[in-house]
Every structure is written in C-alpha cells, then in structure tokens.
Amino acid sequence: MIIKTLSTFRNYIMEFDVGKEFEEDLAGVDDRKCMTLVTWDGDKLVCVQKGEKKNRGWKHWIEGDLLHLELTCEDQVCHQIFKKKK
C-alpha cells in the first residue's frame, strides 16, 4: 500500500505491506526512526509505531465523503476530517 501526504510544507510517501512490521524512517518529517505495523481493524486502517514515545500511531477511515485521520502520541489525540472535493 502507498500513502502520500502532500502539503505546502513537506511531502511524505509511506509504502508498506499491510500486516508486516517495518522500520520507518521519518527523516524530514520529525527526524525519528521507529518500528511500524499497519493493519486493518474492521474498516479502519490502523498504524502502531514503536519508538521513543509510547502509544504513537494513527487511524484512517472513510465515512461517506469524509476521510478521518486520528493521530495519537502518548496521551494526546488529534482528529482531523477531510472532505472530498466535488
């Protein structure tokens, strides 16, 4: 699977096999390395990152024409919602 994050600040391309742990190099994003595992939990794509911070990762899912992204780091959670352009 390939996930592309494109913004005016920086771009990041994440390529992985679902269900297979890999070393993720986030140089240029937040300059850390971690062991990452992405799996399906029902209709949600769930990422767990093991590294210097506990409880780090994200979830992606779609509801109607909305893409949800929930980022977690330690005890902080950020939920973003993106609407499909028509």
Backbone as CSV, one residue per row, in Angstrom:
resi,resn,N_x,N_y,N_z,CA_x,CA_y,CA_z,C_x,C_y,C_z
1,MET,0.849,-1.157,0.000,0.000,0.000,0.000,0.900,1.226,0.000
2,ILE,0.433,2.287,-0.586,1.160,3.550,-0.614,0.233,4.649,-0.110
3,ILE,0.727,5.419,0.866,0.002,6.584,1.358,0.872,7.797,1.080
4,LYS,0.322,8.781,0.366,1.047,10.008,0.058,0.454,11.148,0.865
5,THR,1.316,11.845,1.596,0.913,13.042,2.321,1.590,14.211,1.624
6,LEU,0.793,15.063,1.008,1.321,16.181,0.232,0.845,17.482,0.847
7,SER,1.768,18.380,1.114,1.404,19.677,1.689,2.368,20.739,1.193
8,THR,2.090,21.981,1.520,2.981,23.073,1.130,4.261,23.063,1.956
9,PHE,4.246,22.382,3.115,5.418,22.343,3.989,6.374,21.218,3.618
10,ARG,5.849,20.017,3.444,6.681,18.869,3.078,5.780,17.753,2.557
11,ASN,6.395,16.863,1.814,5.696,15.694,1.295,6.294,14.454,1.941
12,TYR,5.451,13.453,2.146,5.921,12.198,2.721,5.188,11.056,2.039
13,ILE,5.943,10.070,1.568,5.357,8.894,0.933,5.693,7.681,1.788
14,MET,4.649,6.967,2.201,4.796,5.789,3.055,4.364,4.568,2.239
15,GLU,5.287,3.657,2.005,4.995,2.445,1.239,5.215,1.249,2.151
16,PHE,4.220,0.354,2.241,4.301,-0.748,3.192,3.379,-1.885,2.773
17,ASP,3.590,-3.034,3.405,2.692,-4.179,3.257,1.839,-4.240,4.516
18,VAL,0.536,-4.281,4.350,-0.376,-4.373,5.499,-0.096,-5.670,6.251
19,GLY,0.042,-5.563,7.582,0.272,-6.727,8.423,1.727,-7.127,8.588
20,LYS,2.661,-6.370,7.981,4.080,-6.698,8.061,4.831,-5.523,8.695
21,GLU,5.463,-5.761,9.860,6.203,-4.713,10.562,7.441,-4.306,9.755
22,PHE,7.759,-3.006,9.773,8.914,-2.493,9.048,9.520,-1.316,9.794
23,GLU,10.787,-1.013,9.473,11.423,0.162,10.062,11.052,1.377,9.220
24,GLU,10.455,2.369,9.867,10.032,3.587,9.178,11.025,4.701,9.506
25,ASP,11.542,5.338,8.470,12.484,6.446,8.632,11.740,7.737,8.340
26,LEU,11.525,8.539,9.364,10.761,9.776,9.235,11.677,10.999,9.153
27,ALA,12.839,10.822,8.513,13.757,11.943,8.293,13.042,13.000,7.459
28,GLY,13.138,14.239,7.901,12.469,15.320,7.186,11.060,15.578,7.664
29,VAL,10.473,14.626,8.391,9.133,14.822,8.958,9.298,15.246,10.412
30,ASP,9.721,14.311,11.256,10.050,14.662,12.645,11.371,14.014,13.068
31,ASP,12.139,13.588,12.073,13.508,13.085,12.248,13.649,11.961,13.279
32,ARG,12.818,10.955,13.165,12.934,9.805,14.050,12.783,8.532,13.223
33,LYS,13.208,7.425,13.803,13.000,6.103,13.222,12.179,5.306,14.209
34,CYS,11.344,4.428,13.694,10.521,3.598,14.561,10.173,2.311,13.826
35,MET,9.704,1.338,14.589,9.164,0.119,14.000,7.666,0.339,13.847
36,THR,7.162,0.098,12.660,5.780,0.427,12.328,5.041,-0.808,11.841
37,LEU,3.800,-0.935,12.281,2.923,-2.014,11.834,1.577,-1.406,11.478
38,VAL,1.121,-1.660,10.246,-0.174,-1.167,9.783,-1.073,-2.375,9.529
39,THR,-2.271,-2.352,10.124,-3.227,-3.454,9.980,-4.623,-2.891,9.737
40,TRP,-5.536,-3.764,9.386,-6.949,-3.402,9.286,-7.647,-3.795,10.581
41,ASP,-8.474,-2.898,11.102,-9.366,-3.177,12.226,-10.764,-2.833,11.742
42,GLY,-11.462,-3.838,11.205,-12.747,-3.567,10.557,-12.500,-2.729,9.319
43,ASP,-13.114,-1.539,9.256,-12.933,-0.657,8.103,-11.912,0.445,8.362
44,LYS,-11.144,0.327,9.448,-10.130,1.337,9.786,-8.732,0.791,9.525
45,LEU,-7.904,1.614,8.887,-6.501,1.306,8.705,-5.776,1.836,9.934
46,VAL,-5.107,0.962,10.681,-4.518,1.313,11.975,-3.007,1.141,11.923
47,CYS,-2.290,2.186,12.350,-0.832,2.176,12.388,-0.365,2.279,13.831
48,VAL,0.546,1.380,14.227,1.159,1.431,15.555,2.654,1.603,15.337
49,GLN,3.224,2.649,15.966,4.646,2.943,15.841,5.323,2.716,17.192
50,LYS,6.376,1.888,17.199,7.140,1.622,18.413,8.458,2.376,18.316
51,GLY,8.704,3.231,19.312,9.929,4.022,19.304,10.101,4.722,20.628
52,GLU,10.623,5.939,20.573,10.932,6.664,21.803,9.702,7.170,22.549
53,LYS,8.552,7.239,21.911,7.332,7.688,22.581,6.313,6.560,22.613
54,LYS,5.579,6.475,23.713,4.581,5.413,23.870,3.257,5.802,23.215
55,ASN,2.476,4.773,22.845,1.136,4.965,22.308,1.128,5.922,21.120
56,ARG,2.009,5.669,20.155,2.112,6.537,18.990,1.583,5.807,17.764
57,GLY,0.803,6.518,16.942,0.288,5.938,15.707,-0.859,6.742,15.144
58,TRP,-1.612,6.123,14.259,-2.738,6.808,13.627,-3.775,5.797,13.150
59,LYS,-4.961,6.320,12.846,-6.042,5.534,12.238,-6.615,6.350,11.088
60,HIS,-6.946,5.674,9.992,-7.614,6.288,8.835,-8.905,5.531,8.581
61,TRP,-9.984,6.240,8.274,-11.208,5.586,7.836,-12.065,6.576,7.064
62,ILE,-12.995,6.038,6.294,-13.875,6.854,5.462,-15.307,6.666,5.933
63,GLU,-16.018,7.790,6.061,-17.458,7.794,6.338,-18.105,8.706,5.309
64,GLY,-18.871,8.118,4.401,-19.475,8.921,3.332,-18.391,9.548,2.478
65,ASP,-18.424,10.895,2.357,-17.391,11.582,1.582,-16.339,12.241,2.485
66,LEU,-16.210,11.739,3.715,-15.251,12.272,4.668,-14.141,11.260,4.956
67,LEU,-12.893,11.726,4.940,-11.738,10.922,5.321,-11.320,11.362,6.715
68,HIS,-11.287,10.426,7.640,-10.906,10.717,9.022,-9.460,10.287,9.242
69,LEU,-8.724,11.110,9.992,-7.366,10.789,10.417,-7.283,11.099,11.904
70,GLU,-6.968,10.071,12.683,-6.819,10.239,14.129,-5.370,9.929,14.485
71,LEU,-4.646,10.946,14.960,-3.247,10.808,15.353,-3.163,10.680,16.862
72,THR,-2.331,9.758,17.341,-2.163,9.545,18.780,-0.676,9.590,19.125
73,CYS,-0.351,10.279,20.224,1.004,10.290,20.766,0.901,10.433,22.272
74,GLU,1.334,9.380,22.960,1.240,9.298,24.415,-0.212,9.529,24.824
75,ASP,-0.553,10.593,25.538,-1.947,10.787,25.955,-2.661,11.855,25.125
76,GLN,-2.086,12.257,23.992,-2.677,13.278,23.130,-3.307,12.629,21.894
77,VAL,-4.491,13.130,21.503,-5.181,12.636,20.312,-5.616,13.826,19.473
78,CYS,-5.336,13.774,18.184,-5.763,14.810,17.241,-6.612,14.132,16.173
79,HIS,-7.834,14.602,15.975,-8.749,14.019,14.993,-8.979,15.055,13.892
80,GLN,-8.569,14.717,12.672,-8.762,15.599,11.529,-9.762,14.956,10.580
81,ILE,-10.565,15.795,9.929,-11.554,15.324,8.969,-11.355,16.080,7.663
82,PHE,-11.261,15.329,6.574,-11.054,15.919,5.253,-12.267,15.606,4.384
83,LYS,-12.777,16.619,3.702,-13.941,16.438,2.844,-13.495,16.317,1.397
84,LYS,-14.091,15.383,0.696,-13.785,15.155,-0.709,-14.221,16.365,-1.531
85,LYS,-13.328,16.814,-2.428,-13.678,17.912,-3.317,-14.642,17.398,-4.368
86,LYS,-15.592,18.234,-4.741,-16.562,17.831,-5.774,-16.270,18.487,-7.076
